[in-house]
């Protein structure tokens, strides 16, 4: 009996499926990855260089914030300002609500010192929102050009 000798096949690794899978994974990660930069804000702050017409504020609450974060509150009616009173930051929204209902206003004018911390201004804005004040204006000093 004669047995046929098997033909020896060449052993090789087919790389085509491997390359296909690698490219699919590469495409998947490229599509699903978000490339984020760190948050960058390029802010050009406005400067008031010329006088503007006076705003016709009939009645407004005026909140002054000094560089130490102390609050003083008063009111303005037809361009005449009342005396400013010191306000505790913890009771700022209650005081703003009281002065706004007393004078029937929904406008708040914030006069913040140039060196006032951002936190003090944000606290004032939050208190104004809680007090129901609808219009908020920031006062700026006019610099000669």
FENZIQUI-V757903 format. One record per residue. N is the residue number from 1. PHI is phi in whole degrees, -180 to 180 (* if undefined). OMEGA is omega in degrees with one decimal (none if undefined). NEAR is the number of other ideal C-beta (glycine too) atoms within 8 Angstrom. Layout:
BEGIN
n=N phi=PHI omega=OMEGA near=NEAR
n=N phi=PHI omega=OMEGA near=NEAR
END
This chain:
BEGIN
n=1 phi=* omega=-176.7 near=2
n=2 phi=-110 omega=177.4 near=3
n=3 phi=-94 omega=179.7 near=4
n=4 phi=-79 omega=177.8 near=4
n=5 phi=-79 omega=-179.1 near=4
n=6 phi=-65 omega=179.1 near=4
n=7 phi=-77 omega=-178.6 near=4
n=8 phi=-76 omega=177.7 near=4
n=9 phi=-89 omega=177.9 near=4
n=10 phi=-77 omega=178.9 near=4
n=11 phi=-87 omega=177.8 near=3
n=12 phi=-148 omega=178.6 near=4
n=13 phi=-100 omega=179.5 near=3
n=14 phi=-86 omega=-176.3 near=6
n=15 phi=-88 omega=-176.7 near=6
n=16 phi=-61 omega=177.8 near=6
n=17 phi=-64 omega=179.3 near=7
n=18 phi=-64 omega=179.2 near=8
n=19 phi=-65 omega=177.5 near=8
n=20 phi=-60 omega=-179.4 near=8
n=21 phi=-65 omega=179.5 near=8
n=22 phi=-63 omega=178.0 near=8
n=23 phi=-66 omega=176.7 near=8
n=24 phi=-63 omega=177.2 near=8
n=25 phi=-65 omega=178.6 near=8
n=26 phi=-62 omega=178.2 near=8
n=27 phi=-64 omega=179.1 near=8
n=28 phi=-60 omega=-178.5 near=8
n=29 phi=-69 omega=177.5 near=8
n=30 phi=-67 omega=-179.1 near=7
n=31 phi=-76 omega=-174.2 near=6
n=32 phi=-84 omega=-178.9 near=5
n=33 phi=-84 omega=174.4 near=6
n=34 phi=-104 omega=178.9 near=3
n=35 phi=-98 omega=-178.0 near=4
n=36 phi=-114 omega=170.0 near=4
n=37 phi=-95 omega=172.2 near=5
n=38 phi=-64 omega=-178.0 near=4
n=39 phi=-64 omega=178.7 near=4
n=40 phi=-127 omega=176.3 near=5
n=41 phi=-117 omega=173.5 near=4
n=42 phi=-102 omega=-174.3 near=4
n=43 phi=-112 omega=171.8 near=4
n=44 phi=-106 omega=-176.9 near=4
n=45 phi=-72 omega=179.8 near=4
n=46 phi=-74 omega=176.7 near=4
n=47 phi=-124 omega=177.4 near=5
n=48 phi=-88 omega=-176.2 near=9
n=49 phi=-111 omega=-179.8 near=7
n=50 phi=-135 omega=179.1 near=6
n=51 phi=-71 omega=174.4 near=4
n=52 phi=-108 omega=179.2 near=5
n=53 phi=-66 omega=-179.6 near=4
n=54 phi=-64 omega=178.8 near=5
n=55 phi=-75 omega=-179.5 near=5
n=56 phi=-82 omega=180.0 near=4
n=57 phi=-82 omega=-179.4 near=9
n=58 phi=-76 omega=-179.0 near=6
n=59 phi=-147 omega=-178.9 near=10
n=60 phi=-149 omega=171.7 near=13
n=61 phi=-91 omega=-179.5 near=16
n=62 phi=-112 omega=179.9 near=13
n=63 phi=-118 omega=177.0 near=15
n=64 phi=-103 omega=178.0 near=11
n=65 phi=-124 omega=180.0 near=14
n=66 phi=-90 omega=-174.2 near=9
n=67 phi=-67 omega=177.5 near=7
n=68 phi=-89 omega=179.8 near=4
n=69 phi=86 omega=177.7 near=11
n=70 phi=-88 omega=-176.2 near=7
n=71 phi=-107 omega=171.7 near=14
n=72 phi=-131 omega=-172.9 near=11
n=73 phi=-125 omega=176.8 near=13
n=74 phi=-151 omega=178.6 near=12
n=75 phi=-135 omega=178.1 near=13
n=76 phi=-132 omega=176.9 near=14
n=77 phi=-131 omega=-179.9 near=10
n=78 phi=51 omega=176.1 near=5
n=79 phi=84 omega=179.8 near=6
n=80 phi=-100 omega=-178.2 near=6
n=81 phi=-97 omega=175.2 near=7
n=82 phi=-87 omega=179.3 near=8
n=83 phi=-70 omega=-178.9 near=4
n=84 phi=-85 omega=177.4 near=10
n=85 phi=-116 omega=177.3 near=7
n=86 phi=-72 omega=-176.8 near=7
n=87 phi=-127 omega=175.0 near=11
n=88 phi=-73 omega=-179.1 near=8
n=89 phi=-57 omega=-179.4 near=8
n=90 phi=-71 omega=-177.9 near=4
n=91 phi=-110 omega=-175.0 near=8
n=92 phi=-65 omega=-178.0 near=13
n=93 phi=-67 omega=178.3 near=11
n=94 phi=-65 omega=-179.3 near=8
n=95 phi=-67 omega=177.1 near=11
n=96 phi=-63 omega=177.5 near=17
n=97 phi=-63 omega=179.1 near=11
n=98 phi=-66 omega=-178.7 near=8
n=99 phi=-72 omega=179.9 near=12
n=100 phi=-72 omega=177.7 near=15
n=101 phi=-75 omega=180.0 near=7
n=102 phi=-65 omega=-177.4 near=7
n=103 phi=-102 omega=177.2 near=10
n=104 phi=62 omega=-176.6 near=6
n=105 phi=-122 omega=171.8 near=11
n=106 phi=-125 omega=-178.1 near=7
n=107 phi=-113 omega=175.8 near=13
n=108 phi=-125 omega=175.0 near=14
n=109 phi=-107 omega=-179.6 near=14
n=110 phi=-102 omega=174.7 near=13
n=111 phi=-113 omega=-177.6 near=9
n=112 phi=-106 omega=175.4 near=11
n=113 phi=-63 omega=-179.0 near=7
n=114 phi=-63 omega=-178.6 near=5
n=115 phi=-101 omega=178.1 near=4
n=116 phi=-69 omega=178.9 near=12
n=117 phi=-70 omega=178.9 near=6
n=118 phi=-61 omega=-179.4 near=6
n=119 phi=-61 omega=-179.8 near=7
n=120 phi=-65 omega=179.0 near=12
n=121 phi=-70 omega=179.0 near=12
n=122 phi=-65 omega=176.7 near=8
n=123 phi=-61 omega=178.6 near=10
n=124 phi=-67 omega=178.5 near=14
n=125 phi=-65 omega=178.3 near=10
n=126 phi=-65 omega=178.7 near=9
n=127 phi=-65 omega=178.8 near=11
n=128 phi=-66 omega=177.9 near=13
n=129 phi=-65 omega=178.9 near=8
n=130 phi=-66 omega=-179.3 near=9
n=131 phi=-80 omega=177.4 near=11
n=132 phi=87 omega=177.0 near=8
n=133 phi=-76 omega=-173.1 near=14
n=134 phi=-94 omega=-176.7 near=5
n=135 phi=-116 omega=179.4 near=7
n=136 phi=-127 omega=179.5 near=10
n=137 phi=-125 omega=177.7 near=10
n=138 phi=-109 omega=178.5 near=8
n=139 phi=-85 omega=177.8 near=7
n=140 phi=-133 omega=177.6 near=5
n=141 phi=-86 omega=-178.5 near=5
n=142 phi=-83 omega=178.7 near=8
n=143 phi=-101 omega=179.0 near=7
n=144 phi=-67 omega=-177.8 near=4
n=145 phi=-99 omega=none near=4
END
